[in-house]
């Protein structure tokens, strides 16, 4: 069992502090969710304002 699954099973939420367009469009985020039990994302809105 992966360490991330061991954290997730008793109720620990695993979050990424990073969002990129590529992460969302190439399937990486889906892999993180299904394979690493990632349950949330956060970001710096100032950086998002400057994204193209």
VOPAGU-2260 file (C-alpha; in pm, 1 decimal, decimal comma):
REM VOPAGU-2260
SITE   aa  ch    i         X         Y         Z
SITE  UNK   A    0       0,0       0,0       0,0
SITE  UNK   A    1     129,2     344,8     -89,5
SITE  UNK   A    2     209,9     587,6     189,3
SITE  UNK   A    3     -41,0     834,6      47,2
SITE  UNK   A    4    -316,0     571,8      68,8
SITE  UNK   A    5    -217,9     499,8     429,5
SITE  UNK   A    6    -268,7     868,3     507,1
SITE  UNK   A    7    -595,1     887,6     313,5
SITE  UNK   A    8    -762,9     579,6     466,1
SITE  UNK   A    9    -798,9     719,5     819,9
SITE  UNK   A   10    -927,1    1051,4     682,6
SITE  UNK   A   11    -621,5    1266,6     609,1
SITE  UNK   A   12    -681,9    1498,3     311,7
SITE  UNK   A   13    -392,8    1522,7      67,7
SITE  UNK   A   14    -368,0    1851,1    -120,5
SITE  UNK   A   15    -144,0    1981,0    -395,9
SITE  UNK   A   16     -26,0    2339,1    -366,5
SITE  UNK   A   17      16,0    2372,6    -739,1
SITE  UNK   A   18    -214,1    2406,5   -1038,4
SITE  UNK   A   19     -96,2    2433,6   -1393,9
SITE  UNK   A   20    -291,5    2416,0   -1716,6
SITE  UNK   A   21     -84,7    2112,6   -1816,9
SITE  UNK   A   22    -169,1    1934,6   -1490,7
SITE  UNK   A   23    -537,4    1978,0   -1570,6
SITE  UNK   A   24    -527,9    1893,7   -1941,8
SITE  UNK   A   25    -282,8    1604,3   -1974,7
SITE  UNK   A   26    -434,3    1364,1   -1721,8
SITE  UNK   A   27    -172,6    1412,4   -1453,5
SITE  UNK   A   28    -424,7    1539,3   -1201,2
SITE  UNK   A   29    -649,0    1238,8   -1265,5
SITE  UNK   A   30    -352,0    1012,9   -1200,2
SITE  UNK   A   31    -272,3    1192,2    -875,9
SITE  UNK   A   32    -633,1    1145,8    -765,7
SITE  UNK   A   33    -660,5     778,3    -858,1
SITE  UNK   A   34    -305,9     664,4    -780,9
SITE  UNK   A   35    -199,4     893,2    -495,0
SITE  UNK   A   36    -534,5     967,5    -325,4
SITE  UNK   A   37    -503,3    1343,6    -376,1
SITE  UNK   A   38    -828,1    1504,1    -257,8
SITE  UNK   A   39    -776,9    1877,6    -312,7
SITE  UNK   A   40    -586,6    2159,4    -479,0
SITE  UNK   A   41    -493,5    2507,7    -374,0
SITE  UNK   A   42    -323,4    2794,3    -554,9
SITE  UNK   A   43    -210,2    3152,6    -531,7
SITE  UNK   A   44    -478,3    3363,7    -709,0
SITE  UNK   A   45    -225,4    3635,7    -792,0
SITE  UNK   A   46     -26,8    3388,6   -1000,3
SITE  UNK   A   47    -346,8    3271,8   -1171,5
SITE  UNK   A   48    -431,3    3632,5   -1264,3
SITE  UNK   A   49    -104,1    3653,7   -1456,7
SITE  UNK   A   50    -143,7    3317,4   -1635,6
SITE  UNK   A   51    -200,7    3322,6   -2008,5
